[in-house]
Amino acid sequence: MLLLTPSCASVQPTQKSVGKTGVRGVWLTNVASDALYSRENIKEAVELCHELGFNTIFVVTLNKAHTLYPSEVMKGLTGHAIMPEFAGRDPLQELLEEAHKKNIKVFAWFEFGFAASMGDSTGGILLQKKPHWASKDKTGNITTKNDFQWMNSFHPEVQAFVKSLVLEVVQKYDVDGIQGDDRLPALPTNGGYDDYTVNLYKSEHSGKAPPAQEKDYEWVKWRSGKLNLFLKDLVTTIRKEKPHMIVSMAPSIYPWSEENYLQDWPAWLNMGLVDLVIPQVYRYDFAPYQREMDKILEQQLGTFNPQGFYPGVLLQVDQYTAPDSLLTQIIDYNRGRGIQGEVYFFYEGIKKHKEFFKRMYPEPLPFPSLKNQVKK
């Protein structure tokens, strides 16, 4: 996440237009929030989202080497079917039941993706159980960026593991869609120097080793291309299971996303792999937000169905809460560009903006009928 300096500018709320359909969503997580910690809390969260005009919830289903639903896949590897504090419950099923009563869509958000752990130099239980799954940097250490430790996104066993978690949810739950983010599919560009990946690269380059320069253009493109193929395989399999399942991705902004995490998401759109894309346009000032949005709309979406694009907006993180003035500018800009919704990080922030969202989202907005983007 690229965070900029908060704005001190103040503007008055302006009149907003309400479109026919759109995604007005929020990420719901188990970190810095107790919303998932009881059925009653889930009911309250859903009721608040409904009251404030939200029609979509992206709920965390994977983080810290745990699932937030009973998982046979995870239990088989780690011995833990669910995050210990949720033992005896199924928060994902509870949320589905409560949200669907209110006609709110629910997406299973696989937050950690290919990241094995956070703040654990050993890679946590996943890499302790499967050391050969580790991604390595040039020094031979586990690939680490922003205090996350990573599995090898190119290793077939790792890919099969992550794919099996996604398919488990697709097969067992009535979710409306699945979502990857800046860690699925992804790998920091300082990764890829493990034996498996080096040998794979050599096999496709007449024995030549990968460049020592982590951000060498061809080396970046080779690795991002491999992740594109993984996503293609994942999406194709999902479509076979449930043809109408919505595939959503919430990557970082481009080209930063590819230069730092090997996420060439405009290629995902061009390949027809994504129904809904929500780039994390997380900015503390309006001018940088507008610059990034202009680039996305004018250079990066191409022929992608415009009904499937909505910006990710930073509402709250740590001690920061976005001011109404900035949110008003963002929403007014979006409506002026024909974008009828936003997705906010994260749920706790909407509690501090109840009156604001009542004004800005005064009427229920139906979820769009997204065209299947997958090319036959």
Disulfide bonds with the S-S distance in Angstrom:
none
